[in-house]
Amino acid sequence: MISLKTNKILPFILISLILFNSISPISGAGLWASPPEFKYNLSSSETVTGQISVRNIGNEDLDVVLEKKRLLKDSSFMVYSDKGIATWITILNNETTFKMSPGESKTIHFKVTAPEKINYLDALGGIIIRGVPTTPQNNTGVKIKQGVELVIKIVVGLPGPIIESLQLLKHKAPVILISFMPGNFVYELRNNGTVSANMTGNIEINGLFNHKIPIQGVVYPEDNYTLLETWEPGFSDVGIYSAKTTINYGRFQQTKTIKTNDTLIVIPIWLIFLIILAVLVWQIRKRDIKSPIRIKIERK
Amino acid sequence: MNSKNSKLLGIIPILTVLCFALFLAAGDSPATANPVNQVVTVNVPQAISIAVQTPVDFGTVSAGTTGTLNYWVANTGNVKIDLSARANQTSFQSLLATDVIAISGNYFIKNNNTGAFNQVQSGTNVLIYSNMNKASQGSGAPNNWTSAGQQLTIPAYTEDGAYSIGMIYSAVKH
């Protein structure tokens, strides 16, 4: 009788748990938005409109703020600016601040108007949706209130001359590396062209063993971009290595190239241990230090 | 002869109509019909979404020592993202104490790609997870980075009290 009841109740409990899991909000602060990006090709003074669906998926009440920004992004940082494409975007209905309860949804409307006179072709901007929990500051411990931010990318292409120009301002490569010590290859680039520079390529590190580090990224017109790649020599890497960097770029086809050559020395960790050991042995012999432990083997 | 011809001429159109009707009927017959493919389409929209543990607490950290904390941050959408973080102020502040704890040189956040702790900044988003994957299809749980971490050094002789700051985690489609 009991087993019959259990057989009936168990599936019910399981289904209830699954349903509860799928309906209940995620613990913590969370936001959901769709779509994550818009791509427009605009002619001079042309206007387009769009809408974004937003939902509070966390279990915290959120203070939501909307901002329109130009995005400057590289492999280490993302910075917002109020210039350029940021001035072409308008958030409609003055819906720039509002509260959202867990599970609540909202639709954001915006428009993008291309300027009458334009001096470049590709631009990357976005609508920033920031949600910060409304809970007040607590009086105990060292607390951090953590909020979330979704960047809805708005990529605009405008008619104009296509000029592909990526300039390497400066670059830095490690000179000496020890096994398992990561070394940074830093390339500061600037897009002086009118179109986005999609980068591909690699750093070929050749020595006793050969390694290849892939390169990928996008630099928008008028942006500075810091490309950061890391290489960590392995246990068996030793000696002089050459690092040949090839950055291919272009809007669609990566037909233009930037090249650099560097030389670095890899000192293996085992060699350092051997040298320390050799120095120790040499010092012991030089000073004639006797071992405090004496082992005497006697014959019977 | 003429009457025969006129009878035949009368029958021909009837036969033609009958043949045509039979042809149509044969065309409709399931036995001889060509298979018809039904094309069913569905559009799955892209969505960007993250969730983060809040609030998080270093607990009690003595002046002159360093505290660490772990927290989780999840990609709850269906696209790969680049995740970055920034503080909303330049220092930890207290409601009662007069000292502040500057983030510069004291407050660091873990970078998933290098494993190192990077300086937290207030105006700049510092990339902490490049190309964070979405959850695997049908897994029932989002892609959760559970070993995310922060480090805070409390400068020596910092006045006792509760200090706090706000952190913002920013997601952009990779």
Chai-1 contact restraints between the chains, C-beta under 6 A:
chainA,res_idxA,chainB,res_idxB,connection_type,confidence,min_distance_angstrom,max_distance_angstrom,comment,restraint_id
A,I26,B,A51,contact,1.0,0.0,6.0,A-B,restraint_1
A,G28,B,A51,contact,1.0,0.0,6.0,A-B,restraint_2
A,G28,B,V52,contact,1.0,0.0,6.0,A-B,restraint_3
A,G28,B,Q53,contact,1.0,0.0,6.0,A-B,restraint_4
A,G28,B,T54,contact,1.0,0.0,6.0,A-B,restraint_5
A,A29,B,V52,contact,1.0,0.0,6.0,A-B,restraint_6
A,A29,B,T54,contact,1.0,0.0,6.0,A-B,restraint_7
A,G30,B,A51,contact,1.0,0.0,6.0,A-B,restraint_8
A,W32,B,A47,contact,1.0,0.0,6.0,A-B,restraint_9
A,W32,B,S49,contact,1.0,0.0,6.0,A-B,restraint_10
A,A33,B,I48,contact,1.0,0.0,6.0,A-B,restraint_11
A,S34,B,P45,contact,1.0,0.0,6.0,A-B,restraint_12
A,S34,B,A47,contact,1.0,0.0,6.0,A-B,restraint_13
A,P35,B,Q46,contact,1.0,0.0,6.0,A-B,restraint_14
A,P36,B,Q46,contact,1.0,0.0,6.0,A-B,restraint_15
A,P36,B,I48,contact,1.0,0.0,6.0,A-B,restraint_16
A,P36,B,V79,contact,1.0,0.0,6.0,A-B,restraint_17
A,P36,B,K173,contact,1.0,0.0,6.0,A-B,restraint_18
A,E37,B,K173,contact,1.0,0.0,6.0,A-B,restraint_19
A,G58,B,A51,contact,1.0,0.0,6.0,A-B,restraint_20
A,S76,B,L127,contact,1.0,0.0,6.0,A-B,restraint_21
A,F77,B,T124,contact,1.0,0.0,6.0,A-B,restraint_22
A,M78,B,S84,contact,1.0,0.0,6.0,A-B,restraint_23
A,M78,B,N125,contact,1.0,0.0,6.0,A-B,restraint_24
A,V79,B,T124,contact,1.0,0.0,6.0,A-B,restraint_25
A,P133,B,T54,contact,1.0,0.0,6.0,A-B,restraint_26
A,Q137,B,S164,contact,1.0,0.0,6.0,A-B,restraint_27
A,N139,B,A162,contact,1.0,0.0,6.0,A-B,restraint_28
A,T140,B,A162,contact,1.0,0.0,6.0,A-B,restraint_29
A,G141,B,D57,contact,1.0,0.0,6.0,A-B,restraint_30
A,G141,B,G59,contact,1.0,0.0,6.0,A-B,restraint_31
A,V142,B,F58,contact,1.0,0.0,6.0,A-B,restraint_32
A,V142,B,V61,contact,1.0,0.0,6.0,A-B,restraint_33
A,V142,B,Y163,contact,1.0,0.0,6.0,A-B,restraint_34
A,K143,B,P55,contact,1.0,0.0,6.0,A-B,restraint_35
A,K143,B,D57,contact,1.0,0.0,6.0,A-B,restraint_36
A,K143,B,S164,contact,1.0,0.0,6.0,A-B,restraint_37
A,I144,B,V56,contact,1.0,0.0,6.0,A-B,restraint_38
A,I144,B,I165,contact,1.0,0.0,6.0,A-B,restraint_39
A,I144,B,M167,contact,1.0,0.0,6.0,A-B,restraint_40
A,K145,B,P55,contact,1.0,0.0,6.0,A-B,restraint_41
A,K145,B,G166,contact,1.0,0.0,6.0,A-B,restraint_42
A,Q146,B,V52,contact,1.0,0.0,6.0,A-B,restraint_43
A,Q146,B,T54,contact,1.0,0.0,6.0,A-B,restraint_44
A,Q146,B,M167,contact,1.0,0.0,6.0,A-B,restraint_45
A,G147,B,I168,contact,1.0,0.0,6.0,A-B,restraint_46
A,V148,B,I50,contact,1.0,0.0,6.0,A-B,restraint_47
A,V148,B,V52,contact,1.0,0.0,6.0,A-B,restraint_48
A,V148,B,Y169,contact,1.0,0.0,6.0,A-B,restraint_49
A,E149,B,I168,contact,1.0,0.0,6.0,A-B,restraint_50
A,E149,B,S170,contact,1.0,0.0,6.0,A-B,restraint_51
A,L150,B,I48,contact,1.0,0.0,6.0,A-B,restraint_52
A,L150,B,A171,contact,1.0,0.0,6.0,A-B,restraint_53
A,V151,B,V172,contact,1.0,0.0,6.0,A-B,restraint_54
